[in-house]
Amino acid sequence: MKKITAVLCAIVFLSAIVQKASAQFYFYNNKYYDNPLQIELGASVGAMNCFTDIGGRKGIGKKFVKDLNMGKTQPAGSIYLSANYKYAISLRAEASFGKVTATDAVLKSVAASTYGRYERNLSFRSTISEFMLAAEIHPLYIFNHYDEDKYPPLISPYILAGVGFFHFNPQAKLQDRWVDLQPLSTEGQGFQEYPGTSQYKLSQMSIPVGAGVRYELSPTLNLRAELVYRILSTDYLDDVSGNYIDPTLYPNYFTGGKLNDAYLLNDRQYELDPTHITHAGDQRGNPKNNDSYFTFNVKIGYIFGRENIKR
């Protein structure tokens, strides 16, 4: 949070300098003057969901929205600060918070078509904390010029892209408690017997891309609806990616409660079928497709940089 606060303060400071240096006013409407640069401070509420190896829909699993479980959508929110130049281009800093979750149990009604994904019986949840720096492009303002004789439109669709830094922590429920999965090396991450599988980091970079529409409720308030998809470089958002490992290796690395958790959580097929035998090397996930998550938010923002003509 300290880093986020420092970046936001820096943006406010730099924006104030630029605004003061470019105090060239023009009409927003017949009641307000506009500055070339406006600052918008706001917040959002919405929803977060994910695409991972766990859950999905019938069949072998499909890409993108064809494998989406809407029932696992979780609440999300954010706070943001943006600097908008002549409505056309914006630079935004945003801190987002939410949760993602998925379970193979949703496949029960179509289990016969899932090629063992239902029987795999895995599940996870993870909180998501993200800081994003993104640029917005508003085409209506790039290709049109507005002045006192032609007021700007109240509605503006836009696209955005940027870079993000997010933290996650996949957990699974074991009896009545939630257990962190990353330290358990459920696919042999960090084991010398599996040199090609390294331990994944819980804080990573992302590439957010999205689109939205902005509606100006008043000269000082903006309302937005926005969908943002995060491209990730990890397949371990849900702690599932490759193959089952030999569980007899766990005593070489873990002891006590951690050892017991690793035994019980790396392979949970026994919970549905106590007679099932899993072999080392059997497929656990699909490493060909990285995981991802997305948000849909409704935002409200307060605009700084407009002055009432009557003042």
Stockholm file with secondary structure:
# STOCKHOLM 1.0

chainA/1-311         MKKITAVLCAIVFLSAIVQKASAQFYFYNNKYYDNPLQIELGASVGAMNCFTDIGGRKGIGKKFVKDLNMGKTQPAGSIYLSANYKYAISLRAEASFGKVTATDAVLKSVAASTYGRYERNLSFRSTISEFMLAAEIHPLYIFNHYDEDKYPPLISPYILAGVGFFHFNPQAKLQDRWVDLQPLSTEGQGFQEYPGTSQYKLSQMSIPVGAGVRYELSPTLNLRAELVYRILSTDYLDDVSGNYIDPTLYPNYFTGGKLNDAYLLNDRQYELDPTHITHAGDQRGNPKNNDSYFTFNVKIGYIFGRENIKR
#=GR chainA/1-311 SS CHHHHHHHHHHHHHHHHHHHHTCCCEESSSSEEECSEEEEEEEEEEEEEEECSSSCCSSSCCSGGGGCCGGGCEEEEEEEEEEEETTTEEEEEEEEEEEEEEEGGGGGGGGGGSTTHHHHCCEEEEEEEEEEEEEEECHHHHSCCCBTTBCCCSEEEEEEEEEEEEEECCEEEETTEEEESGGGCTTCTTCTTCTTCCCCCSEEEEEEEEEEEEEEEETTEEEEEEEEEEEESCSCTTSCCSBCCCGGGGGGTCCHHHHHHHHHHHCCGGGTCTTCCCCTTCBCSCTTSCCEEEEEEEEEEEEESCEETTC
#=GC SS_cons         CHHHHHHHHHHHHHHHHHHHHTCCCEESSSSEEECSEEEEEEEEEEEEEEECSSSCCSSSCCSGGGGCCGGGCEEEEEEEEEEEETTTEEEEEEEEEEEEEEEGGGGGGGGGGSTTHHHHCCEEEEEEEEEEEEEEECHHHHSCCCBTTBCCCSEEEEEEEEEEEEEECCEEEETTEEEESGGGCTTCTTCTTCTTCCCCCSEEEEEEEEEEEEEEEETTEEEEEEEEEEEESCSCTTSCCSBCCCGGGGGGTCCHHHHHHHHHHHCCGGGTCTTCCCCTTCBCSCTTSCCEEEEEEEEEEEEESCEETTC
//
